[in-house]
Amino acid sequence: VIMKLNIAYPATGCQKLLKIDDEKILSVFYDKRIAQEVPADGLGDEWKGYVFKISGGNDLQGFCMMQGVLTNQRVRLLFKKGMPGYKQRRKGERKRKSIRGCIVDSRLSVLDLVIVKRGEQEIPGLTDTTQPRRLGPKRVGKIRKLFNLSKEDDVRQYVVHRPLPEKDGKKARTKAPKIQRLVTPARLQRKRKVLALKKQRSEKNKRQAAEYAKLLAQRQKEK
């Protein structure tokens, strides 16, 4: 049995892929479920003190594991809108799909692990290098949180610009995301307009209802 262990370390943004064919090492992960923590001491001396969290995996045919399905077999579930691993194409559509349960066994080809506790030694290519984040935050609240800004600060000055690959003979260019949930004067004006229209509709309906009630009372008298 050969299983690949895809180990991620979120603190540096790096990943490392290990191919393991030793059944004794792999047996540590068997019968464990997604989100369970497993000590990594069995992988070797350099992994001493490290703790992994199981975050998912794929079987030999490429079907992914799904949290909450308590089996180590492959099952066919009826998926609907909002369920992970399914995108609804038409309104009200449901679809039966094959997925693997959340319990690890020997029929997996890849097991995804995340380091939750670091050990004593450095792991080359995983903990000793840092992979910078390619993109910065896009939402107003997240930009404010990252730079510790107050409501008075202009968020547009703090957007992370990503440098584009240089073309020969042309000036270096950067790219920045369009800020989401940004409250601008135009947005406030639009909001005022919507509320004014709503108020107008309400007043018009009241006026028409009063006129109708008056007409109805008049017809009743004529009878």
C-alpha positions in Angstrom: 0.0 0.0 0.0 1.4 3.4 -1.0 -0.3 6.4 0.4 0.6 10.1 -0.1 0.5 12.4 2.9 -0.1 16.0 1.9 1.1 18.0 4.9 0.3 21.7 5.2 1.6 24.3 7.6 -0.6 27.3 7.6 1.8 29.5 9.5 4.3 29.6 6.6 1.8 28.8 3.8 3.9 25.8 2.7 3.0 22.2 1.8 5.0 19.0 1.6 4.0 15.7 -0.1 5.4 12.4 1.4 5.0 9.0 -0.2 4.6 6.3 2.5 4.6 2.6 1.8 5.2 1.3 5.3 2.0 -0.2 6.7 3.3 0.3 10.3 3.5 4.1 9.8 0.2 4.3 8.1 -1.6 2.3 10.7 -1.4 5.3 13.1 -4.0 7.1 10.8 -6.3 4.1 10.2 -9.8 4.3 11.8 -9.3 8.0 12.6 -11.9 10.6 11.5 -11.6 14.0 9.8 -10.7 16.7 12.3 -9.1 14.2 14.7 -5.5 15.0 15.9 -2.8 12.4 15.4 0.8 12.6 16.8 3.4 12.5 14.0 6.2 10.7 15.9 5.9 7.6 13.8 7.1 9.3 10.6 10.6 9.7 11.9 12.8 11.4 14.5 12.6 14.8 12.7 8.8 14.8 13.3 9.1 14.3 17.0 6.6 16.6 18.9 4.6 17.5 15.8 0.8 16.9 15.8 -1.3 16.6 12.7 -5.0 17.2 12.2 -6.8 15.2 9.5 -8.5 17.6 7.1 -9.6 15.2 4.3 -8.4 12.9 1.5 -9.1 11.1 -1.7 -9.4 7.4 -2.5 -7.7 5.6 -5.4 -10.5 6.5 -7.9 -10.4 10.2 -6.8 -13.6 10.4 -4.7 -13.1 12.8 -1.8 -13.8 12.2 1.9 -16.8 14.0 3.4 -17.1 15.1 7.0 -20.1 13.7 8.9 -20.4 10.5 6.8 -19.4 7.9 9.5 -18.1 5.1 7.3 -14.8 4.1 5.6 -16.7 2.9 2.5 -17.9 4.8 -0.6 -21.5 5.8 -0.5 -24.0 7.5 -2.9 -25.7 10.5 -1.3 -28.5 12.7 -2.6 -27.0 16.2 -2.7 -29.0 19.4 -2.6 -28.2 23.2 -2.6 -25.8 24.2 0.2 -24.1 20.8 0.7 -20.3 20.7 0.2 -19.0 19.4 -3.0 -22.1 20.2 -5.0 -23.2 23.2 -7.2 -26.8 23.5 -8.0 -27.3 24.1 -11.8 -31.1 24.5 -11.7 -33.5 25.7 -9.0 -34.6 22.8 -6.8 -32.3 20.4 -8.4 -30.9 17.4 -6.4 -28.3 15.0 -7.5 -27.0 11.6 -6.3 -23.2 11.6 -6.1 -20.5 9.2 -4.9 -18.3 10.3 -1.9 -16.1 8.5 0.6 -16.9 8.5 4.3 -14.8 10.5 6.9 -13.0 7.5 8.4 -9.4 6.8 7.2 -8.5 3.3 5.8 -5.9 1.7 3.5 -7.9 2.4 0.3 -7.0 6.1 0.2 -4.4 7.5 -2.3 -4.0 10.9 -0.6 -4.5 11.9 3.0 -4.5 15.7 3.8 -3.0 16.7 7.1 -2.5 20.1 8.8 0.2 20.8 11.4 -1.6 22.1 14.6 1.5 21.7 16.9 5.0 22.3 15.9 7.9 20.0 17.2 11.5 20.7 18.1 13.2 20.3 14.7 12.7 22.2 11.5 11.3 20.4 8.5 13.0 21.5 5.3 10.6 23.0 2.7 7.8 23.2 5.3 8.7 25.1 8.4 12.0 26.8 7.4 10.6 28.8 4.4 7.7 31.2 4.2 5.4 31.4 1.2 4.0 35.0 1.0 0.3 35.4 0.5 -0.4 36.2 -3.2 -3.6 38.2 -2.5 -4.6 40.6 0.2 -8.0 41.0 1.7 -10.9 42.4 -0.4 -13.6 43.1 2.1 -13.6 46.5 4.0 -13.9 44.9 7.5 -11.0 42.5 6.8 -8.7 45.3 5.5 -9.5 47.3 8.7 -8.8 44.3 10.9 -5.5 43.6 9.1 -4.1 47.1 9.4 -5.9 47.9 12.7 -7.8 50.9 11.2 -10.6 53.0 12.7 -13.8 54.1 11.0 -12.3 57.5 10.2 -9.3 56.0 8.2 -9.6 55.8 4.4 -9.6 52.1 3.6 -8.7 52.7 -0.1 -5.2 53.8 0.8 -4.4 50.4 2.4 -5.4 48.0 -0.3 -2.7 45.4 -1.1 -1.5 45.9 -4.7 -0.2 42.8 -6.5 2.7 43.4 -9.0 2.0 42.1 -12.5 4.7 40.4 -14.6 6.8 43.0 -16.3 6.6 43.3 -20.1 9.8 44.4 -21.9 10.0 48.1 -22.4 6.8 48.8 -20.5 6.3 50.4 -17.1 5.7 48.0 -14.1 2.0 47.6 -13.3 0.1 46.5 -10.2 -3.3 45.2 -9.7 -5.7 45.7 -6.7 -9.0 44.2 -5.9 -12.3 46.1 -5.9 -13.2 46.8 -2.3 -16.4 45.1 -1.2 -19.0 46.5 1.3 -17.4 50.0 1.0 -19.9 52.7 2.1 -19.5 55.6 -0.3 -21.6 58.8 -0.8 -23.2 57.2 -3.9 -24.2 54.1 -1.8 -25.8 56.3 0.9 -27.6 58.3 -1.8 -28.9 55.1 -3.4 -30.1 53.9 0.0 -31.9 57.2 0.7 -33.6 56.9 -2.7 -34.8 53.4 -2.1 -36.2 54.4 1.3 -37.9 57.5 -0.2 -39.5 55.4 -2.9 -40.7 52.9 -0.3 -42.2 55.7 1.8 -43.9 57.1 -1.4 -45.5 53.7 -2.2 -46.7 53.4 1.4 -48.3 56.8 1.4 -49.9 56.2 -2.1 -51.4 52.9 -0.9 -52.8 54.6 2.2 -54.3 57.4 0.1 -55.9 55.0 -2.4 -57.3 52.9 0.4 -58.9 56.0 2.1 -60.4 57.0 -1.3 -61.8 53.5 -1.9 -63.3 53.4 1.6 -64.9 56.8 1.1 -66.3 55.7 -2.3 -67.6 52.4 -0.8 -69.4 54.4 2.0 -71.0 56.7 -0.6 -72.3 53.7 -2.6 -73.7 52.2 0.6 -75.7 55.4 1.3 -77.0 55.5 -2.3 -78.5 52.0 -1.8 
